[in-house]
Amino acid sequence: MFGTDIGIDLGTANILVCVKGKGLVICEPSVIAMNLDTSKIVAIGEEARKMIGRTPGNIKAIRPLKDGVIADYEITASILKYSIHKVCGKPLFSKPRVVVCVPSGGTDVEKRAVLEAVAQAAAKEVYLISEPMAAAIGCGLDISAPSGNMVIDIGGGTTDVAVISLNGEVVSESIRIGGYHFEEAIIRYIKRTYNIAIGESTAEEIKIEIGTVYPKPTMRMTVRGLDLVSGLPSNIEISALDVYKAFEEPVKSIIQLIKDVLEITPPELAADIIRKGMMLTGGGALLRGFDMLIEEETGVPVQVPNDPLTCVARGTEEVLKNLNKIKNTSILLSRKF
């Protein structure tokens, strides 16, 4: 099979892969289950995610990316190789060209680690693009115009905020707070308030079912966990108000980041943003009321595109379609052949 151009959104929570001309073809959790005795991979993706908190001692479910960066190089390379081979097969004649996303606040060392990991996973050419830039392209924003576009991308491990104009990021900031930290906040809150221990999968289910950044006491959910006093399994009922309180700290940090970026945005671009509004993307955009809260706190309109979870990945496909034109522009951060 000849080489196929592919775009990868390598996230803390999920890995999304687009193929040029075909769109999104893979959306799997960034999780690997490994046998610690033999160092062999037992499962990857959704199958491995289902094992979190349920494995015997010799099998461990691992997230190789933490806060948007590679925490385990070898396992990340394995996930990438699995994804590339799943899309392309094992390339016989040529390897694929790959565009991969990284947080805008990543260091040179972290970017180099991504380049090396993707190259090791059988790629011919690797190009890096920042997540907010890819999100803006995936949303259909005109990033080449002399006009300000502001993108807020709330991923699994990081939140990136950038003001884009003339194919470049004029202002960009990033913090290592994302969807995974919302789940950790739920776990801590339930433990502190109800003396009940729950796992990652249960916290994620709570976030999806009744997660909100606006209090909606009518939404309720029964949660099963371990009573830390008796040591026995227990059921409790929690409300969306509980989740709202759990989310207060990470939400406050994200709102402050947005305000900080707006404060240092040049006045002409700020005027464009007020007129056009901000674009909210990533899995965090699916949290109930987040767009309304940001609009309330900043006074700037907020738009949420269709399927905000895949905006970054779809942006990489658009980059691949025009790769020969833009590979030497500021849109792409770095590359490796």
N, C-alpha and C positions, 0 to 999 in steps of 0.2 A: 504494500500500500504506500502511495506517495505521501509526503509530509502534509499535514493539515494545520492551518493556522488556528490557534486556539487562544482564548482569553480566560484567565483564572482570577477569581476573587478569592484569595486565600485568607479566610477569616478565622477568628478564634472559635466561633461556634459552627460555621458551615463553610464548605468549599463549593463554590459554584463555577461551572465550566461552560463557556460558550464556544461554539464552532462557527467560524466565518461562513455566513450564508445559511446557517441552520438554526442559529439562536441558542437558547439555553438547553443543554443536554444532560448536565449533571447538577444536582443539588443535594449534597450529602453532608451529614455532620462531620466535623474535623476531629474524628475520634478513631483510635486504633486500639484493639484488644490484643494484648501480647501475653504469651506463655513465658513466665519469668524463668522457668526451669530450662527451657530449650532456646529462649530468645527468638522464637518464631511468632509471626503474626497470625492470630487466630481469626480476626474479623476486622473489617474496615467500614467506616461510614455508619449508616443507620443500624446495621446489625450490631456493630460495636457499641453504639450509643445505648441500645437496649440493655447492654450488659453492665452499665455504670451502676455501682452499688449492689450488684447481684452476683459478682464473680467469686469463685473460690480463691484461696490464698495464692495459688500459683498462676492465676490469670489476672491481669490488671488492665482496666480500660484507661487509656491515656489520651489527654488532649495535648498534642505536641506544640500548639501555639498558645501563648499566654499574652494577654493584653496587646494582641495584634502583632506580636513578634515571635520568632522561632525560639522555643524553649528547649526543644529536642531536635537537633539537626537531622539525625539519621531517620527518625520516625517521620518527620515532615517530608523528607525526600521519598520515603516509602509511599506516603499518601499521594504525593504528586505523581510518582511513577504509576501508581495504580490508576489515578484519574486519567493521565495521558494515554496509557495503554488501553483503558476502557473506551476512550474516544477514538483513538487512531489505530488500535491494534499495535503490535510490535513493528515499528517502521522498518521496511526492508530496503528501501532505496534512499529515502531522505527523512530527516527528523523534522518535527514541526517548529514553526516560529511561534513564540509564546509571549503574550502581553500579560503581566501579572501586577496586581494592585498591592500597594503598601500604604500604611498610615502616613499622613503628611508630616507628622512629627518624628518619623523614624530616623535613627542615626545612620551614618555612612556604614558602620559595621553591620547594623541590622539589615540594611538594603543589600549589602554585599552577600550576607548569609542567604537571603532570598534568591539572589541571582545564582549563587553556587548550587543551592538546593534544586532549583528548577533545571539548571544545566545538567546536573547529575541525573535528573529524572528523564533524560533522553530528549532534550530540546536543542535545536540547531542554533537559534537566535533567541535571546531573552531580553525583553524590554520591560522597564518598570514605569508605572504611572501611579500618581497619588490617588487615593480613594475618592476625595471630593472632586478631583478633576474628572475621573471616570464616571462618577455619579452625575455630574453636570452634563456630560456628553450623553449618558444613558437616558437622562430626562429630556433630551432634545433641546437643551439651552444652547444659544449661539455664543460659544466661548471665544470666538474670533473677533467679535464686535467690540468697539471701544466703549463698552457699557458694562456696568457692574452687575455681576450675578453672585448671589450668596448661597452657598450650599452647606447644610448641616447633615452630616452622615453619622448616624448612631449605630455602630456595629456591635458585634458580640464582645469585643475587648477594648475598643477605643471609640472616642467621639472626635470627629474631625470637622472643623469649621473653616471655610475658606471663602474669600472674595476673589472672583475670577474675572479677568478682563484681558483681551488681546492675547489669548492662548496661554496665559500665565496666571499664577496665583499671586495676587498683589499683597494679600494678607492671609496668613493661615496659622491656625493654632490647633493643638491636639492634646487631649488628656486621655489617660488610660482608664476610662470608665465607660462601660457599655452594658449590653444586655446580660452578660454573665455576672456583672456586679449587682444588677437588680435582683438576680436569683440569690446571690449570697446575702443580700440585704433582707430578703424574705426569710431565709434560713435563720439568720441572727435574730430577727424580730420575733419569730414564733418561739424560738428557744428562750429568749429573754422574757416574753410576755406570758407564754403558756407552759413553759418547761417541757416542751415537746421538741424532739429532734426529728427533722425530716431530711431527705436526701435531695440531690441535685435535680433528679427527674421530677420529683413532687413539686419542688420550687418552680421549675419551668412550667409545669402544668398550671400552677396557681397563677403565674404571671400571664399566661395565655388566656385562662378562663376568666379571671376577675381583676387582672392587673389594670390599674388606672392611676393617672396623676391628678385626677379630680375625684373627690370623695363621692361615691355612689353607694350609700349604705344598703340599698335594696339588693345588691348583688352579693350572694353568699355561696359558700362552698364547704363541703365536708372534707377534712384532711386527715389522713392516717399517718401516724408517726409513732415514735417511741417515747413513752413517758419517762422523763429523767428522774422522777421521784420514786416511782414504783418499779421502774425497769421493765414495764410491760407495754405491749402495743396498746395504742389508745386512739380514739377518734375525737376530733374537735371540729367545731364549725367556726369558720372565720368569715369576715365580711370584706368587701372591697375597701372599706375604711381602714382596716388593718394593713392591707397592702399599700394603700396610699401613704400611711404613716411610715411604713418600711422604706418606701421609695424616696422619702423627703431628702435624705442626705445626697444620694447620687444625682437626683434631679436638680438640687440646688447648685451642685458643681457644674452641671451641663449648662444651666441657665446663665451662670456667671461667666462661663467660657464664651457664650454667644455675645453677652454684653461687652466683654473685653475686646472681642474682635470688632464689634460695631464701633467701639470708642476709638480704635486706631485706624479705622477705614478712612481714606481720603474723602473729603466732603462731596466731591462730584460723584464718586461712586456710591456714597451713602445715599445721595438723592435718588440715584437709579434704583437702589435696593428698596427704598421706601415706596417708590412708584410701582416696582414689579413684584416685590415681596421676596421672601426667602423660600428655598426649596428644602424640604425635610425628607431625607432618605434613610435607608438602612432598616434593619429589623426593629429598632427603637421607635421608628415612625408609626409602628402598628400599635403602640401603647395608647390606650384610650385617653383622649384629651391632651396629648402632648403638644399638638399643633396649636390648640386654643391657649394652652398655658404659655407657650413661647410668645404668641401674639399679644397676650395680656401683659406679660412682663416687659416686652420690648417696644410695643406699639407699632410693630412692623408686621404686615400680613404674612401668613405662612401658607405655603401650598404643599400638599402631599401628592406625589404622582401615583399613577396606577402601579401596583405591585412594587412598592418602594424597596422591598428586600432584594430585588434583582437588578436595580438600577446600575450598580457598580459593575456587575458582570456584563450587562447589556452595553455599557459604555466601552468595555474592552473589545467587544465585537465590532463596534463602530470604528474604534481605533484601527483594528486589523484591516477593515475595508479600505482605510486611507493610509496604511502604514508607510508606503513608499513616499508619500507626500510629507508626512509629519515626523518621520523617525529622527530627523535632525533638528527638530524644533524644541521649544521649552516645555511642550506638552508632556514629553517623556523625560523621566528623571535620569536614567542611565541604561546601559545596555551591555550585553555580553555575547560574543560570538564563539 
